[in-house]
Amino acid sequence: MKKNIFCLICFLILGFSLTSCKEEESIIEETPPTTEQTIEKFVVTETQAGKIKTILEAESAIINDNEKKAYLTLPRIKFYEDGKYTSILVAESGEIDLDTNDVKALGKCTLDTVKNEYLQTRDISYNNSKKIISSNSDIKITRGKEIIYGSGFSSDINLNNITVKKQRVIIDK
């Protein structure tokens, strides 16, 4: 009888141990792999031959490795020519192609140049290889007392060589 009680106690202890091991195994879960990273105060600087070409800053960026894109909140792109600051593009949001560094500035966009020229529009595309900005949205360009309106444009980043579609110019005396 003592032998049976001892066996029963051993069996219960062994059964309890096996049950608790099984419960521990079911609690462990694998973390699924993620393709996105979030970065606060995102900054990317592009240089060539030791001179700054562009500085892209954003409040935050969500980087999607599968799409090779970064989705930006409040991006600001400062443009430089021969290491000297020339203009800044500011938007509500945007996305950057991480392979080509092409940028789509989305929402309300402004471009200010060092020559006190000011461009306002929506949804600007920046082609990094050609150094061209463009939009098909309505635009307003202020140059001193001259205001140019249009329904789209293409230009270099300094507004030197600009093509405005359906333009209308107002000159204030």
N, C-alpha and C positions, 0 to 999 in steps of 0.2 A: 504494500500500500504506500509506504514511504517512497518507494521507487517510482510508482505511478504519479504521485503528487510532484515529485522532483521533475519527472519528464514533462508533466503538464505545465509546470512553471517555466521550464526551459523552452518549451514550445511557444508559450505565450510571449516570453521575452524575445525570442527569435522572430516571431511573427510581428511583434511591435517594431523591432529594429528594421525589418525589411519594409514594413509599411512606411515608417518615417523616412527611409532612404528614397522610396518611390515618391513621396510628397516633395522632398527637396529637389529631385530631378525635374518635376513638373513646374516648379517655380522659376527655374532658370530659363530665360528667353534670350534669343539672339536679337541684337539691334540690327534692323534692316539697313543695308548700305544706302547712303544718301549721295545724291549728285549735286546738291546745292550747298553753298556756303554763304553766310551773311557777314558782311564786313561793315562796321560803323566807321565813319570818317574816312571813306575810300579815297585814295590819292594814287594817280599813275602819272609818272613823268616820262616823256619821250625826249631823247637827246640824239643828236647826230654830230659826230666829230667833236664831242665835248660841249656842244652848245644846245641849250634847251630849245625844243621845237614846240611842245605842248605840255601843259599841266592840266590834267582832268581831276577835278575834285567833286565829291558827292557826299551828301549826308550819310547815305548808306548804299550798299550794292549787294544784290543777290546774284551770286555767280552760279550759273548752270553749266556744269562740265559737259553734259551730253550735247547741249545746243551750242557750246562754245560762245556763250553770251553772258554779259553782266547787265542786270536790270538796275538802273540808277534812280535815286531819289534826290531831287534838287541838284542836278549836275551843273558845273561851271567849268568851261574849257577856256584856258588862257592860251592864246596863240603868240608865238614868238617868231621873229625873222632875224636870222643872224644873231641869235641870242638876245635880241631886244624885244620887249613886250610890244605887241601891235593891237590886239583886240581880245575881247572876252565874250563868249557865248553863254547865256544863262537860260535854263529851261526848268519846267516843273518836274519833268521826269525824262527818262531816256533809256536807251540801250546801246551797248557797245559790242561789236563783233570782236571777239578776242583773237581771231586769226588775222583780220585785216585792219583792225583799229578804226573801222568805219563807225560813225555814231549817228543815231537817230535821236534828235532832241524833240521831245513830245510835249504838247500843251503850249502854253504861252511861252514864246521865245524872244529874247532880245540879244542884239549884238552891238556892242559899243566899241568904237575904235579910238586910237590915240589922237586921231584928227577930229574928234568931237562929232563923229557921225554916229547915228543911232538908228538901228533897224528893229522893227517890231513885226512879228508874224506868229504863225503857229506851225509846229511840226517841220523842223529843219533837218535835212540830211547833210552829213559831212562825209565826203569821200576823202579818206586819208591819203591815198596814193596820188590823187590829182590836186589835193589841197583846195577843193571846191565845196562851197555850201550851196544848198538849193532848197526851194520849197514851192509847192503849187498852191499855197494858201494866199489870202490877201495880205499885202505888205504895206508898210509905211516906213519910209526912210527920211530921216531929218538930217540935212546938211546945212548948218547955219540957218539962213532965212528961207531956204528951199526945202519943200516937202514933196516927196515923190510917193505916189500911190500906185499900186499895181495888183495883179492877180497871180503873181508868182515871180520867181527870180532865180538867177544862178550867178554866183560871184566867187571871187577869191576871198580869203578870210579878212582882207583889209578893205573890202568894198571898192577896190580900185577898178577892176574890170568886171562891171556888173551888167547883166542883161535883165531888164524888167519887162514882164509880159503885160500888155494892156495898160501902159503907164499913163499917169495923169500927174502933171507937175503944178505946184502952187508956189509962187515966189512972192514973199512978203517984202514990201519996200521999206 
